[in-house]
Amino acid sequence: MTTAKDIMHPGATWMSHTDTVEHAARLMRELDVGVLPISDENERLCGIITDRDIVVKCIAIGQDPAGTTCSDLCEGTPRWVDADADAGEVLRELEAHRIKRLPVIKDKKLVGMISEVDVARHLSDAEVAEFVERVYAGR
């Protein structure tokens, strides 16, 4: 049985909810990623920030990235999956919420991230096709 731990890219990096958007953008560039999970003071997932969030919710409306915190841009309840979840559960979570990235949690700690690329690399062609149809086509 393929699990989230088998699919994920290990070693994701947290951003604190008090870190600035400017810091998040620099870290995204350094790590060559487009998304970072946001943690609260207890290192628990409280949100996700994307490169698109930075552009649309901060820069495009004239906010100062150096004075805007990551928590200012986070909205809604962050989705995640347990490291031991099977591939079907991973796909259901991605598809149900029409999301393309999913933090993987083990014992309340971030252990990795699952992206579209990870899905494509580790799952069958049929599973990938279903994912693409449901997330991008909205069916």
Residue, then its C-alpha position, 0 to 999 in steps of 0.5 A: m500500500t502506497t502511503a503519503k510518506d511514500i509519495m511526499h517530498p520530505g523535509a518541508t520548511w515551516m514559516s512562522h505566522t509572525d514572519t514577514v511576507e518578504h522573508a517568505a518570498r526570499l525563502m521560496r526563492e532560496l528553496d525554489v518552491g512556490v508554497l510554504p506551510i505556516s506554523d503557530e507558536n507551537e509549531r502546528l500548521c495554521g496556514i499555507i502561503t503561496d507565491r500567488d498569495i504574495v503577489v495578489k494579496c500583498i504586492a498587487i494591492g500596495q502592501d509592504p511585504a516587509g511589514t506584512t506577516c504570513s498570518d495576514l495572508c493565510e485564509g481558511t482552514p489548512r488541509w493536511v494529511d497524516a503520513d500513514a494515510d493511503a494514496g486514496e486518502v491523499l487523492r480524496e483530500l486533494e480532489a475534494h478541496r481542489i488543491k495542488r499541494l498538501p502538507v504531510i504531518k506525523d505526530k503533529k509535526l510537518v514531515g513533508m509536502i505532496s505536490e502535483v509532481d509527487v502525485a505524477r511520479h508515484l501514482s498510476d496513470a489512472e490515478v493521475a488522470e482522475f486527479v487532474e480531471r477533478v482538480y483542474a476541471g472541477r468534476 
